[in-house]
Amino acid sequence: MKLFVFCLIIIANVSNNGKASIESIIPKNSNILLTDTTKNSDKSCYRPCKFNVKPRRCQYDFKIEPTVEDDGRPALVVNAMTPGPPIHVCVNDIIIVKVRNKVPGQDITIHWHGVEQKGTPHMDGVPMITQCPIAFGSTYTYAFIASSPGTFFYHADSVSHQSDGVYGPLVVDQPQPLEPHASLYDFDKSKEHTLILAARFSELLTGNLDGRLLMPDLLLINGEEKSSKIFVIPGYSYRLRVINAAAVDCPLVVDVDRHSMIVIASDSKPVKPVSTSKVLLYPGERVDVVIEAARESGGYWVNVRGSNLCEGLSAHGMFLYSGFNYTSLLQEGPKFADEALTDTENIINGQKLFSLQYQNLKKHVKTYYLGIDKKVISYNDDDNDYRYLSDAVPKKNFYPAALSLQNKGVVQINNKNFLYPNAVYLLKQRGVKPDSICNVGDEKMNKQLQCIQVLKIRDKQDVELAFINEGFGSNDSYTFSMHGYSMEVVATGEFKDGKSITKQEFQLLDQKGKIERNLRNPPVKDTFLVPNKGYTIVRLKADRGGSWMLECRSCNFLSLPVAILIDVPQSIPKTVIDVLPKCGSYKPADVLLN
């Protein structure tokens, strides 16, 4: 493996940069903001956010390449770092990131997790949906406005690339008077007090081409297993931002020895404050908490414990009072590393919280029912088709080669897996093969195993998406993330006695009024869980045009894509399309994209 990575590094010395006009690809109404008129000589975008100050143009250069780290593990790094460089800006700043792909033989895109992309749906970073992949040796420039404050992060759209190290924090601050919970803490040092958590593997997932089932063997806090540090002053309260950047199915529980915490935000949205000793984050979730340094001066462990694919794994950071020599803490080691997480009632997760704002959501809206389950697909050897919808080969039912590796079944939505289109859907929708598309609810009209599952929503229409984890093929829970939007989680629960249930049976229960909804203060999230043999119902107001993925990333680990595409009418100006890189004759292999 070291030799393989070394060869990649040697090849990665060649580059071929493609450029695009920044002024063309950001929203036209923000061009006035391209000149930074602040008089401060410090041009760093990490600064106290103030009123009546022009937003800044925050530029970053990312070079993604393979390396071998000090511990001998191979990794993909961003500017020689994993996690990658932190992005800290103020609300309404323009973020410009020039990404150079130096990973031989690999296509890459970067997704900005939780960022709403108002006016810039073409910057969402999903290959063949919003952009052409960034090929080896080429460059792609992202430009968008940090339109909403909160805790976000960026990562490679590919599960493998993200797991190999391509991820990093993205925090958008705002003037303190606008923070709804500012009275609960004394300091918000987002650069020093952001914890980004991740799972690592012993070898590169991007180099695993023989289908072996690799499992994570390490948890990390800010790229460290035990040496990440948080410094505090006794008697003061601090805001901590916690990010679960694991791409695979690794729910993580976080606590600080002998300290309670107050949860104040979930997925960048403020919530009613809740006191707890532990918080649970599913892959892609973010939680902001307040911790008071009210114990005797000393050092305390920050504990991260994993479950599911990360069962038995843990990582630890240090919560250090000023003046304490942490050498003794390191010598003693974590005291509760093997503690079982039995007190589940005192563990808070985002779907148990309530929004800070009361709402008056409509009682009745259009509901789309989405049945999720793991299924073993029957096929003959002759059906196993290695092509990717080639125009030159007569059409027949498409059973991708990757299916032969899934003897335990694949997760599906409404009996389908997602198919990446042959042309960029947002920009070249007329070039997408019509027979590769299936509309949500009418998937049976398409005989293929995979199709582009599209839910077309008229502008500003309110809809509900009811996810039903039928539970016949597995006992798994599934985490979904929504691109470009936050949604109200109006209902979530598990079926009685842990029994399996079909989508049709759930729909009948719902029509009889048996499924209650919280229409006053549901949590507003972009990442949510559909529990084992349970359901989650989310509300979406389609007030921004674009082609937005709603995907189960953790379902895609060594499997076929599990997602739907929410299509809201959007006209991308020709001037924008003309300056964006073209795909040429590129045809993606669906299994490699995920």
C-alpha positions as CSV (number, residue, x, y, z in Angstrom):
1,M,0.0,0.0,0.0
2,K,2.9,2.4,0.8
3,L,4.4,1.7,-2.6
4,F,1.0,2.4,-4.2
5,V,0.6,5.7,-2.5
6,F,4.2,6.7,-3.2
7,C,3.6,6.1,-6.9
8,L,0.5,8.2,-6.7
9,I,2.5,11.0,-5.2
10,I,5.1,10.8,-7.9
11,I,2.4,11.0,-10.7
12,A,0.7,13.9,-8.8
13,N,3.4,16.3,-9.7
14,V,1.8,17.1,-13.0
15,S,-1.1,19.7,-13.2
16,N,-3.3,21.3,-15.9
17,N,-5.3,24.2,-14.6
18,G,-8.6,25.3,-16.0
19,K,-10.0,28.7,-15.0
20,A,-13.4,30.3,-14.9
21,S,-14.5,33.9,-14.3
22,I,-15.5,34.4,-10.6
23,E,-17.6,37.4,-11.5
24,S,-19.6,35.1,-13.9
25,I,-20.4,32.3,-11.5
26,I,-21.5,34.2,-8.4
27,P,-25.0,35.8,-8.1
28,K,-25.2,39.0,-10.2
29,N,-26.7,41.0,-7.3
30,S,-23.6,40.4,-5.2
31,N,-21.0,41.7,-7.7
32,I,-20.9,44.9,-5.8
33,L,-19.5,43.0,-2.9
34,L,-16.4,41.8,-4.8
35,T,-14.3,44.7,-3.6
36,D,-13.4,44.6,0.1
37,T,-13.8,48.1,1.4
38,T,-12.8,47.4,5.0
39,K,-9.9,49.6,6.1
40,N,-8.4,47.1,8.5
41,S,-5.0,46.0,7.3
42,D,-5.6,42.4,8.5
43,K,-7.2,40.7,5.5
44,S,-7.9,37.5,7.3
45,C,-11.6,36.5,7.1
46,Y,-11.5,35.2,10.6
47,R,-12.4,38.3,12.6
48,P,-15.1,39.8,14.9
49,C,-18.2,40.2,12.7
50,K,-19.6,43.8,12.8
51,F,-22.6,45.7,11.5
52,N,-22.4,48.2,8.6
53,V,-19.2,46.7,7.2
54,K,-18.9,45.5,3.7
55,P,-18.5,41.7,3.4
56,R,-15.1,40.4,2.4
57,R,-13.9,38.3,-0.5
58,C,-12.4,35.2,1.2
59,Q,-10.1,33.3,-1.2
60,Y,-8.6,29.8,-0.6
61,D,-6.5,27.5,-2.6
62,F,-7.0,23.8,-2.0
63,K,-4.6,21.2,-3.4
64,I,-5.8,17.6,-2.8
65,E,-3.2,14.9,-3.1
66,P,-2.2,11.5,-1.6
67,T,0.4,11.2,1.1
68,V,1.7,8.9,3.8
69,E,1.3,10.4,7.3
70,D,3.7,10.2,10.2
71,D,2.0,7.1,11.6
72,G,2.5,5.3,8.3
73,R,-1.2,5.6,7.3
74,P,-2.0,6.6,3.7
75,A,-4.3,9.6,3.4
76,L,-5.7,12.1,1.0
77,V,-4.8,15.6,2.2
78,V,-5.9,19.2,1.5
79,N,-2.8,21.4,1.5
80,A,-0.9,18.7,3.3
81,M,-3.5,18.6,6.1
82,T,-6.3,16.3,7.2
83,P,-8.7,17.8,8.3
84,G,-8.2,20.4,5.6
85,P,-7.7,24.1,6.2
86,P,-10.5,25.7,8.3
87,I,-12.8,28.2,6.7
88,H,-13.9,30.9,9.1
89,V,-15.9,33.8,7.6
90,C,-18.6,36.3,8.5
91,V,-22.2,36.1,7.2
92,N,-22.5,37.5,3.7
93,D,-18.8,37.1,2.9
94,I,-18.0,35.6,-0.5
95,I,-16.2,32.3,-0.2
96,I,-14.0,31.5,-3.2
97,V,-12.1,28.1,-3.2
98,K,-9.9,27.1,-6.0
99,V,-9.6,23.3,-5.9
100,R,-6.7,21.4,-7.6
101,N,-7.0,17.7,-8.0
102,K,-3.7,16.0,-7.7
103,V,-5.0,12.5,-7.0
104,P,-4.0,10.3,-10.0
105,G,-6.8,8.4,-11.6
106,Q,-9.5,9.9,-9.4
107,D,-12.3,12.5,-10.1
108,I,-13.2,14.8,-7.2
109,T,-15.8,17.3,-6.2
110,I,-16.3,19.3,-3.0
111,H,-19.7,19.6,-1.3
112,W,-20.3,22.4,1.2
113,H,-22.4,20.5,3.8
114,G,-25.4,22.5,5.1
115,V,-24.7,25.6,3.0
116,E,-27.9,26.7,1.3
117,Q,-26.3,28.0,-1.9
118,K,-28.8,30.8,-2.4
119,G,-28.5,31.9,-6.0
120,T,-25.6,29.5,-6.7
121,P,-27.0,25.9,-7.1
122,H,-24.2,25.2,-9.6
123,M,-21.8,25.4,-6.7
124,D,-23.3,22.6,-4.6
125,G,-20.5,20.2,-5.6
126,V,-22.3,17.0,-6.7
127,P,-20.8,15.3,-9.8
128,M,-23.0,15.1,-12.8
129,I,-25.8,16.8,-10.9
130,T,-24.4,20.4,-10.5
131,Q,-21.0,20.2,-12.1
132,C,-18.6,18.1,-14.1
133,P,-16.1,16.1,-11.9
134,I,-12.7,17.7,-11.3
135,A,-10.4,15.3,-13.2
136,F,-6.8,14.6,-12.2
137,G,-4.6,17.5,-13.0
138,S,-7.4,20.0,-13.4
139,T,-8.8,22.9,-11.3
140,Y,-12.3,24.0,-10.4
141,T,-13.2,27.3,-8.7
142,Y,-16.1,27.4,-6.3
143,A,-17.7,30.8,-5.4
144,F,-20.7,31.3,-3.2
145,I,-22.1,33.6,-0.5
146,A,-22.0,32.6,3.2
147,S,-25.7,33.6,3.4
148,S,-26.5,31.9,6.7
149,P,-24.6,31.8,10.0
150,G,-23.8,28.5,11.7
151,T,-21.5,25.5,11.9
152,F,-20.9,23.8,8.6
153,F,-18.2,21.7,7.0
154,Y,-16.9,20.8,3.6
155,H,-16.0,17.3,2.3
156,A,-15.4,15.4,-0.9
157,D,-18.7,14.2,-2.4
158,S,-17.3,10.7,-2.7
159,V,-17.7,8.7,0.5
160,S,-14.3,7.1,-0.1
161,H,-12.5,10.4,-0.7
162,Q,-14.1,11.9,2.4
163,S,-13.1,8.9,4.5
164,D,-9.6,9.1,3.2
165,G,-9.2,12.6,4.6
166,V,-10.8,15.2,2.3
167,Y,-12.9,17.2,4.8
168,G,-12.6,20.3,7.0
169,P,-14.6,22.8,9.1
170,L,-16.6,25.8,7.7
171,V,-17.9,28.2,10.3
172,V,-20.0,31.3,9.4
173,D,-20.1,33.9,12.3
174,Q,-22.4,36.9,12.7
175,P,-22.4,40.0,14.9
176,Q,-22.8,38.8,18.5
177,P,-26.1,40.8,19.1
178,L,-27.7,38.6,16.5
179,E,-26.8,35.4,18.3
180,P,-30.0,34.2,20.1
181,H,-28.0,32.4,22.9
182,A,-25.2,34.9,23.3
183,S,-26.2,35.5,27.0
184,L,-25.4,31.8,27.8
185,Y,-21.6,32.0,27.1
186,D,-18.7,34.4,27.5
187,F,-16.5,33.3,24.6
188,D,-17.1,32.0,21.1
189,K,-13.7,31.2,19.8
190,S,-14.8,29.3,16.7
191,K,-11.3,28.8,15.4
192,E,-10.0,27.2,18.6
193,H,-13.1,25.6,19.8
194,T,-14.4,23.7,16.8
195,L,-14.2,19.9,17.1
196,I,-14.4,18.0,13.8
197,L,-14.8,14.2,14.3
198,A,-13.9,11.6,11.8
199,A,-13.4,7.8,11.3
200,R,-10.2,6.6,9.6
201,F,-9.3,3.3,7.8
202,S,-6.0,1.5,7.8
203,E,-5.7,1.9,4.0
204,L,-7.1,4.1,1.3
205,L,-10.7,3.3,0.4
206,T,-9.9,4.9,-3.0
207,G,-7.3,2.2,-3.5
208,N,-9.6,-0.7,-2.5
209,L,-10.6,-1.9,-5.9
210,D,-11.2,-5.6,-5.1
211,G,-14.4,-5.1,-3.1
212,R,-13.0,-6.1,0.3
213,L,-15.1,-4.9,3.2
214,L,-12.9,-2.5,5.1
215,M,-13.9,-1.2,8.5
216,P,-12.7,1.9,10.3
217,D,-10.2,1.3,13.0
218,L,-9.6,4.8,14.4
219,L,-11.6,7.8,15.5
220,L,-10.1,11.3,15.4
221,I,-10.7,14.7,16.9
222,N,-9.3,17.4,14.7
223,G,-7.1,14.8,13.1
224,E,-5.7,13.6,16.5
225,E,-6.5,10.5,18.5
226,K,-5.7,11.9,21.9
227,S,-3.9,15.2,21.7
228,S,-6.5,17.7,20.6
229,K,-6.8,20.5,23.2
230,I,-9.4,23.0,24.4
231,F,-8.0,25.8,26.7
232,V,-10.4,27.6,29.1
233,I,-10.3,30.0,32.0
234,P,-12.0,29.0,35.2
235,G,-15.4,30.6,35.8
236,Y,-16.2,31.3,32.2
237,S,-18.5,29.7,29.7
238,Y,-17.5,28.6,26.2
239,R,-19.4,27.8,23.0
240,L,-18.1,24.6,21.4
241,R,-18.9,23.5,17.9
242,V,-18.9,19.7,17.2
243,I,-19.1,18.2,13.7
244,N,-19.5,14.5,12.8
245,A,-17.5,14.4,9.5
246,A,-17.6,10.6,9.2
247,A,-18.9,9.6,5.8
248,V,-19.8,6.0,6.8
249,D,-22.3,4.8,9.4
250,C,-20.6,6.0,12.5
251,P,-22.9,7.7,15.1
252,L,-20.7,9.3,17.7
253,V,-21.4,10.2,21.4
254,V,-19.5,13.1,22.9
255,D,-19.1,14.2,26.5
256,V,-16.6,16.0,28.7
257,D,-15.6,14.4,32.0
258,R,-17.5,15.9,35.0
259,H,-19.0,18.7,32.9
260,S,-22.5,19.2,31.7
261,M,-23.3,21.0,28.5
262,I,-26.2,23.1,27.1
263,V,-27.2,22.3,23.5
264,I,-28.0,25.6,21.7
265,A,-27.9,24.7,18.0
266,S,-28.3,21.7,15.7
267,D,-27.2,21.7,12.1
268,S,-26.5,25.5,12.4
269,K,-30.1,26.3,13.5
270,P,-30.8,27.6,17.0
271,V,-32.8,25.3,19.3
272,K,-34.4,25.7,22.7
273,P,-31.5,25.2,25.2
274,V,-31.3,21.7,26.7
275,S,-28.9,20.6,29.4
276,T,-27.3,17.2,29.0
277,S,-24.1,15.2,29.8
278,K,-23.8,13.6,26.3
279,V,-24.7,14.5,22.8
280,L,-25.2,12.1,19.9
281,L,-24.3,13.1,16.4
282,Y,-25.1,11.0,13.3
283,P,-22.8,11.4,10.2
284,G,-23.1,14.9,8.8
285,E,-24.7,16.4,11.9
286,R,-23.4,19.4,13.8
287,V,-24.2,20.4,17.4
288,D,-23.3,23.6,19.2
289,V,-23.0,23.4,23.0
290,V,-22.1,25.6,25.9
291,I,-19.8,24.3,28.6
292,E,-19.0,26.3,31.8
293,A,-15.5,25.9,33.2
294,A,-16.9,25.5,36.7
295,R,-14.9,22.6,38.1
296,E,-11.7,22.7,40.1
297,S,-8.8,23.8,38.0
298,G,-7.2,20.9,36.1
299,G,-7.6,18.8,33.0
300,Y,-10.5,16.7,31.8
301,W,-11.0,14.3,28.9
302,V,-13.3,15.0,26.0
303,N,-14.6,11.6,25.1
304,V,-15.9,10.4,21.7
305,R,-17.3,6.9,21.4
306,G,-18.5,5.3,18.2
307,S,-21.3,2.7,17.4
308,N,-22.4,0.7,14.4
309,L,-19.4,0.5,12.0
310,C,-17.3,2.3,14.7
311,E,-18.4,0.1,17.6
312,G,-15.7,-0.2,20.2
313,L,-13.7,2.8,18.8
314,S,-13.0,5.9,20.8
315,A,-11.0,9.2,20.6
316,H,-10.2,11.7,23.3
317,G,-9.3,15.3,23.5
318,M,-8.3,17.5,26.5
319,F,-10.4,20.2,28.2
320,L,-7.7,22.2,30.0
321,Y,-8.0,24.9,32.5
322,S,-5.4,27.7,32.2
323,G,-2.2,27.0,34.0
324,F,-2.7,23.2,34.2
325,N,0.2,21.0,33.1
326,Y,-1.4,18.4,31.0
327,T,1.5,16.0,31.1
328,S,0.0,14.2,34.1
329,L,-3.3,13.9,32.3
330,L,-1.6,12.2,29.3
331,Q,0.2,9.8,31.7
332,E,-3.0,8.8,33.4
333,G,-4.9,8.4,30.2
334,P,-8.7,8.4,29.8
335,K,-10.4,6.9,32.8
336,F,-13.7,5.9,31.1
337,A,-12.5,4.8,27.7
338,D,-14.3,1.5,27.9
339,E,-17.5,2.7,29.6
340,A,-20.7,1.3,28.1
341,L,-23.2,3.9,26.9
342,T,-26.1,2.5,28.8
343,D,-27.7,5.8,29.9
344,T,-29.4,6.4,26.5
345,E,-32.2,8.6,28.0
346,N,-29.6,11.3,28.9
347,I,-28.1,11.4,25.5
348,I,-29.4,14.2,23.4
349,N,-29.6,14.1,19.6
350,G,-30.8,16.7,17.1
351,Q,-34.2,15.1,16.4
352,K,-35.1,15.3,20.1
353,L,-34.8,19.1,20.2
354,F,-37.2,21.9,19.5
355,S,-36.8,24.9,17.3
356,L,-36.3,28.2,19.0
357,Q,-39.0,29.8,16.8
358,Y,-42.6,28.9,17.0
359,Q,-44.2,28.3,13.6
360,N,-47.7,27.7,12.2
361,L,-47.1,25.0,9.6
362,K,-49.9,24.0,7.3
363,K,-51.9,21.0,8.6
364,H,-52.3,19.4,5.2
365,V,-49.7,19.5,2.4
366,K,-48.8,17.1,-0.4
367,T,-47.0,14.0,1.1
368,Y,-44.6,11.7,-0.8
369,Y,-44.0,8.3,0.7
370,L,-40.5,6.8,0.4
371,G,-40.1,3.2,1.4
372,I,-36.5,2.3,2.4
373,D,-35.2,-1.3,2.8
374,K,-32.2,-3.5,2.1
375,K,-33.0,-6.1,-0.6
376,V,-31.1,-8.9,-2.2
377,I,-31.4,-8.5,-6.0
378,S,-31.8,-11.6,-8.1
379,Y,-29.9,-11.6,-11.4
380,N,-28.3,-13.9,-13.9
381,D,-24.7,-13.7,-14.9
382,D,-25.8,-12.6,-18.4
383,D,-27.7,-9.6,-16.7
384,N,-24.5,-8.4,-14.9
385,D,-23.7,-5.5,-17.3
386,Y,-20.3,-3.8,-17.1
387,R,-21.3,-0.9,-19.4
388,Y,-22.6,2.4,-18.3
389,L,-25.7,2.9,-20.4
390,S,-23.6,2.9,-23.6
391,D,-25.3,4.3,-26.7
392,A,-23.6,1.6,-28.8
393,V,-25.0,-1.4,-27.0
394,P,-28.6,-2.5,-27.4
395,K,-30.7,-1.6,-24.4
396,K,-31.6,-4.2,-21.8
397,N,-32.2,-4.2,-18.1
398,F,-29.2,-2.7,-16.4
399,Y,-27.6,-4.7,-13.5
400,P,-24.3,-3.1,-12.6
401,A,-21.2,-5.2,-11.9
402,A,-21.0,-3.9,-8.4
403,L,-24.2,-5.8,-7.6
404,S,-22.3,-9.1,-7.6
405,L,-20.3,-7.8,-4.6
406,Q,-23.4,-7.2,-2.5
407,N,-24.4,-10.7,-1.5
408,K,-26.1,-9.2,1.6
409,G,-28.3,-6.9,-0.4
410,V,-28.4,-3.2,-1.3
411,V,-30.4,-0.4,0.3
412,Q,-33.1,1.0,-2.0
413,I,-35.7,3.8,-2.0
414,N,-39.0,2.6,-3.5
415,N,-37.2,-0.4,-4.9
416,K,-34.7,1.6,-6.9
417,N,-31.1,2.8,-6.6
418,F,-30.0,6.2,-7.8
419,L,-28.3,6.5,-11.2
420,Y,-26.0,9.4,-11.9
421,P,-27.0,11.1,-15.3
422,N,-25.0,11.0,-18.4
423,A,-25.0,14.9,-18.5
424,V,-24.9,17.5,-15.8
425,Y,-28.6,17.6,-14.8
426,L,-28.7,21.2,-13.6
427,L,-26.9,22.6,-16.5
428,K,-27.7,20.3,-19.4
429,Q,-31.0,18.7,-18.5
430,R,-32.0,18.4,-22.2
431,G,-28.9,16.2,-22.7
432,V,-30.0,13.7,-20.0
433,K,-31.4,10.4,-21.4
434,P,-35.2,10.5,-20.8
435,D,-35.4,6.8,-20.3
436,S,-32.9,7.0,-17.4
437,I,-35.3,9.2,-15.3
438,C,-38.0,7.9,-13.1
439,N,-40.4,10.2,-11.1
440,V,-40.7,9.6,-7.4
441,G,-43.9,7.6,-6.8
442,D,-43.9,6.2,-10.4
443,E,-40.7,4.3,-10.3
444,K,-42.4,1.1,-11.5
445,M,-42.7,2.8,-15.0
446,N,-38.9,2.3,-15.3
447,K,-37.7,-1.3,-15.6
448,Q,-34.1,-0.5,-14.7
449,L,-32.6,-1.4,-11.3
450,Q,-31.2,2.1,-11.2
451,C,-32.7,5.4,-12.4
452,I,-32.4,9.1,-11.7
453,Q,-35.2,9.3,-9.1
454,V,-36.5,12.9,-9.5
455,L,-39.1,14.7,-7.5
456,K,-40.2,17.8,-9.4
457,I,-41.6,20.5,-7.1
458,R,-43.0,23.8,-8.3
459,D,-41.4,27.0,-6.9
460,K,-42.4,27.8,-3.3
461,Q,-44.5,24.8,-2.9
462,D,-44.7,23.1,0.5
463,V,-44.3,19.3,0.5
464,E,-43.8,16.5,3.0
465,L,-41.4,13.6,2.5
466,A,-42.3,10.6,4.6
467,F,-39.4,8.1,4.9
468,I,-40.5,4.6,6.1
469,N,-37.7,2.2,7.2
470,E,-39.7,-0.9,6.4
471,G,-37.2,-3.2,8.2
472,F,-37.7,-6.5,6.3
473,G,-34.2,-6.8,5.0
474,S,-32.1,-5.4,7.9
475,N,-32.1,-3.9,11.4
476,D,-30.2,-0.8,10.2
477,S,-31.1,2.9,10.7
478,Y,-30.3,5.3,7.9
479,T,-29.0,8.9,8.0
480,F,-30.1,11.3,5.2
481,S,-28.6,14.7,4.3
482,M,-30.4,17.3,2.2
483,H,-28.4,19.6,-0.1
484,G,-29.3,23.3,-0.4
485,Y,-32.2,23.3,2.1
486,S,-33.0,22.9,5.8
487,M,-36.2,21.0,6.6
488,E,-38.6,20.8,9.5
489,V,-38.5,17.3,11.1
490,V,-42.2,17.2,12.0
491,A,-42.4,13.5,13.0
492,T,-40.1,10.6,13.9
493,G,-40.8,7.3,15.6
494,E,-40.5,3.6,15.6
495,F,-43.2,1.0,14.9
496,K,-44.9,-0.9,17.8
497,D,-43.1,-4.0,19.0
498,G,-40.3,-3.5,16.6
499,K,-42.3,-5.0,13.7
500,S,-41.6,-4.5,10.1
501,I,-44.1,-2.5,8.1
502,T,-44.6,-1.8,4.4
503,K,-44.8,1.7,2.9
504,Q,-48.4,1.0,2.0
505,E,-49.4,0.0,5.5
506,F,-47.7,3.2,6.9
507,Q,-49.5,5.3,4.3
508,L,-52.9,3.8,5.5
509,L,-52.0,4.6,9.1
510,D,-51.2,8.2,8.2
511,Q,-54.4,8.6,6.2
512,K,-56.3,7.5,9.3
513,G,-54.6,10.2,11.4
514,K,-52.5,7.7,13.5
515,I,-49.2,9.6,12.8
516,E,-48.8,12.8,14.9
517,R,-46.9,15.8,13.7
518,N,-45.2,18.7,15.5
519,L,-46.3,21.7,13.5
520,R,-45.4,24.3,16.0
521,N,-41.7,24.0,16.9
522,P,-40.1,21.1,15.0
523,P,-36.3,21.0,14.8
524,V,-34.9,22.5,11.6
525,K,-32.2,20.3,10.1
526,D,-30.4,19.3,7.0
527,T,-29.3,15.9,8.3
528,F,-31.8,13.5,9.9
529,L,-32.1,9.8,10.9
530,V,-34.7,7.3,9.8
531,P,-34.7,4.8,12.7
532,N,-34.7,1.0,12.4
533,K,-38.3,-0.1,11.7
534,G,-39.4,3.4,12.1
535,Y,-40.2,6.6,10.2
536,T,-39.2,10.3,9.8
537,I,-41.4,12.9,8.1
538,V,-39.8,16.2,7.0
539,R,-41.3,19.4,5.6
540,L,-39.7,21.3,2.7
541,K,-40.6,24.7,1.3
542,A,-39.2,24.8,-2.2
543,D,-38.4,28.5,-2.4
544,R,-35.0,28.2,-4.2
545,G,-34.5,26.8,-7.6
546,G,-31.9,24.1,-8.3
547,S,-31.2,20.4,-8.5
548,W,-30.7,19.2,-4.9
549,M,-29.6,15.8,-3.8
550,L,-31.3,14.2,-0.8
551,E,-29.1,11.2,-0.1
552,C,-28.2,8.5,2.4
553,R,-24.4,8.8,2.2
554,S,-23.7,6.2,4.8
555,C,-25.9,3.7,2.8
556,N,-23.5,4.0,-0.1
557,F,-20.5,2.4,1.6
558,L,-19.5,-0.3,-0.9
559,S,-23.0,-0.2,-2.2
560,L,-25.1,1.4,-4.9
561,P,-26.2,5.1,-4.6
562,V,-29.3,5.7,-2.4
563,A,-30.8,9.1,-3.1
564,I,-33.5,11.2,-4.8
565,L,-33.0,14.4,-6.7
566,I,-35.3,17.3,-5.8
567,D,-35.8,19.4,-8.9
568,V,-37.0,23.0,-8.4
569,P,-37.3,25.1,-11.6
570,Q,-34.1,27.2,-12.0
571,S,-32.8,29.0,-15.1
572,I,-29.0,29.2,-15.0
573,P,-27.7,32.1,-17.2
574,K,-25.9,31.1,-20.3
575,T,-23.0,33.4,-19.3
576,V,-22.6,31.2,-16.2
577,I,-22.8,27.9,-18.1
578,D,-20.3,29.1,-20.7
579,V,-17.5,29.7,-18.2
580,L,-18.0,26.5,-16.2
581,P,-15.8,23.5,-17.1
582,K,-17.3,21.1,-19.7
583,C,-17.5,17.3,-19.2
584,G,-16.7,16.5,-22.9
585,S,-17.4,12.8,-23.5
586,Y,-17.1,11.9,-19.8
587,K,-19.4,9.1,-18.6
588,P,-19.3,8.4,-14.9
589,A,-19.1,4.9,-13.4
590,D,-21.9,5.1,-10.8
591,V,-20.0,2.9,-8.3
592,L,-16.9,5.0,-8.5
593,L,-18.8,8.2,-7.8
594,N,-19.8,6.8,-4.4
